[in-house]
C-alpha cells in the first residue's frame, strides 16, 4: 500500500501518504453529502453552498482520520517504536510501525489512544454543534455530521476483530493473560475473520432489503477485514518459522564481486551472464584510510544491481564503471549477522529489494543475504520434523 501511495506531508517526523483509493472514497463522501444529507438536514441553501460545505466536511473527516492515526503513531514513538508512516486509503487510514510491540502494555496503549481520540473529536464537534446550529442550519448540519461520524468511527473500531483497534485490544488482553503473543494473535485474527464475515452477511441482507449502496459498502468492508485478519494469521504462522533464525548462517559470504573500475560490459559478460547474478558487491582492491576494510582487505563501496546496469545505455557500458552505476554503501539498508531473519525479510519487503548487504559490527562487509536463500531454507525446515520429535525418534 505504501509503495503505491502519494507522499502528502511530513509531520512530527512521520510521512503522511494518500493512496489512490482515497480519492474514490473522498468523491463518494462529497457526493453523498451534497446529494442527500446536507439538503435534507438544512434545506433552502444554494447548490454552491452545499458543494462547498460537502468538501469542507469531507476534508475535516479525513483530518479526523489523521488525528486518529497520529494518536497511534505518536504513542508508538513514545514507547520507542519507529513509525514508518501513515497512509489514508479506501477504508480509512493505517499507521505503519516497524516490527511488533514488545509487550501487551505497548499493544494496549498504542491501540487505545486511537478510539479515545475519535471519542474526543466527537465530543468537540458535538459542543461546536450546540453553538453552530444557532448560527445557521447548514453549519449545524456540518458539525452534527462530524460529531456522529467520529463517534461511529470510534465504536466501529472497537469491534473485537483484527486488524481493528478492538481486535488489537483483545490481542493485548489475551497476551497479558497468557503471556503468549502468538496465541493472542490467533485469537484476535480468528475474531477478525468472524467479524468480517458477519459484516459481509449484514451487507448482503441490507442490499436486498432496500439499502443497496450501504449494503454493498458493508460487504466491501467485511471482505477487507476478514482478508486482513487471514493475512495476520498467516504472518503469525510465518513468524513462528522464523523463530531463532539469524542472518549470519544464511549469508552468502563468498558472493561474486567486482572492482570499482571494472567496465559494465565486462561485468555483464563475466559476472551477470556467466554466474546468473543480479546484485553484485563492489569492493575496493585495497583498504582506504577513511573506509573500514572488509574480508581480504577489501572495502565495501556499494551494490551494483541489474536495474542499475540497464539504466545505462548499452553503447555506454564500455565507458561506464561499476562505481559509477552502483548504489553507494551510504544509501543502502544493511543488516548485521546477529539480526533476526524476520526483520531482514521485512526490510526487503519494505524496500522492495531481493538482497541485503550484511555488515559486521565494525562496518566490514560480510556478504549478501538473498531472499531466495531464505525461502529455500524455510521450505527445507518445513519439510523436516520438529527437533524435539526427531530427538525422540532417534533415541
Order of alpha helices (4+ residues) and beta strands (2+ residues): beta-beta-alpha-alpha-alpha-beta-beta-alpha-alpha-alpha-alpha-alpha-alpha-beta-alpha-beta-beta-alpha-alpha-beta-alpha-beta-beta-alpha-alpha
